Amino acid sequence: MTDWTHGEVVANGVRLHHVEAGDPDDPLVVLLHGFPEFWYSWREQVPALADAGFHVVAPDMRGYNRSEKPHGVDAYRLEELVGDVVGLLDRFDAERAHVVGHDWGGIVAWETAIRHPDRLADLAVLNAPHPGAYRRELLQHPEQWRRSSYAMAFQLPRLPEFVLGARNCAGVAKLLVDSAMTPSSFDERDLRRYREAACRPGALTSAINYYRAQFRSGLRRELGAVLGDRRSLDVDVPTLLVWGEADVALDVALTEGLDRWVDDLRVERLPDVSHWVHHERPEQVSELLVEYLSRRGRETG
């Protein structure tokens, strides 16, 4: 199994810690984690992809773990998060890359494909909704509003940090275990590492600021739509969507009707798997990613 190394780069003006594996001359794969994780969530996929012939970079996204934690909600707007991904590609001299994201990393991956399709060879997303589908479900189905209620609670000042951060971030471990179909997917070592990362100074506020910035930006976008300013949400790169159907926060309906925005789409739904799809089915997810990215590489090579 391929080993990895730790490093730091400055991308988009922010210092990002990352794990790297594989030959730098191989095609670049960027792995973007979600909340409340860090690069470690990809520990099974990093060596699998490197062994398959990819140069793998898994950053701690801005605000998380050992990466820099800019102050203020606006520092976590999608424009900045997408800029970090593009900056990473620049720093690793990649004209185009394979971009993979889960949860918040998936949201950023979708947005990178929408805004910078020329920089992506292809896209793979794990349990993160396309923005158009998410808006559709929120408008049409109250069930998704109920599932998303936690994001509204995150708009409160200081209280979410207090709840999740109490007792050395025990709330972070509880969130992971309680929302999993297979709680044993997170062993004590894993939970300790996630708690340690979340308890770094400023990390919880930074992570929750992703939600606060998205909420404010969403209000601005809705106002813009009323005024006739509708941005394109089309994804013009080949896309793989992997979805654990037992996600407590995101309805499986979010995987349907995506051909409106994504022409070249493959959807893999995994029954009896939660939001933490690459934790509960690490080998299956690794195999899906290796197969898809390798095939796309051959087709575009």
LINWOSUL-V752782 format. One record per backbone hydrogen bond with DSSP energy under -1.0 kcal/mol. CO is the residue of the C=O (numbers start at 1). NH is the residue of the N-H. If there is no record, write none. Layout:
# LINWOSUL-V752782
((CO NH) (CO NH))
This chain:
# LINWOSUL-V752782
((5 20) (7 18) (9 16) (11 14) (14 11) (15 68) (16 9) (17 60) (18 7) (19 58) (20 5) (21 56) (23 26) (27 55) (28 98) (29 57) (30 100) (32 102) (34 37) (38 41) (39 42) (40 43) (42 46) (45 49) (46 50) (47 51) (49 54) (50 53) (55 29) (56 21) (57 31) (58 19) (61 64) (64 67) (68 63) (73 76) (74 77) (77 81) (78 82) (79 83) (80 84) (81 85) (82 86) (83 87) (84 88) (85 89) (86 90) (87 91) (88 92) (89 94) (90 93) (97 121) (98 30) (99 124) (100 32) (101 126) (102 105) (103 107) (104 108) (105 109) (106 110) (107 111) (108 112) (109 113) (110 114) (111 115) (112 116) (116 119) (117 120) (119 97) (122 99) (123 240) (124 101) (125 242) (126 103) (130 134) (131 135) (132 136) (133 137) (134 138) (135 139) (136 140) (137 141) (141 144) (142 146) (143 147) (144 148) (146 149) (148 151) (149 153) (150 154) (152 155) (153 156) (157 159) (158 162) (159 163) (160 164) (161 165) (162 166) (165 169) (166 170) (169 173) (170 174) (171 175) (172 176) (173 177) (174 178) (175 179) (177 180) (182 185) (183 186) (187 191) (188 192) (189 193) (190 194) (191 195) (192 196) (193 197) (194 198) (195 199) (197 200) (200 203) (202 206) (203 207) (204 208) (205 209) (208 212) (209 213) (210 214) (211 215) (212 216) (213 217) (214 218) (215 219) (216 220) (217 221) (218 222) (219 223) (220 224) (221 225) (222 226) (223 227) (224 229) (225 228) (228 230) (238 123) (239 266) (240 125) (241 268) (242 127) (243 270) (244 247) (251 254) (252 255) (253 256) (258 261) (258 262) (261 235) (264 239) (266 241) (268 243) (270 245) (273 246) (275 277) (276 279) (276 280) (277 281) (281 285) (282 286) (283 287) (284 288) (285 289) (286 290) (287 291) (288 292) (289 293) (290 294) (291 295) (292 296) (293 297) (294 298) (295 299) (296 300) (297 301))
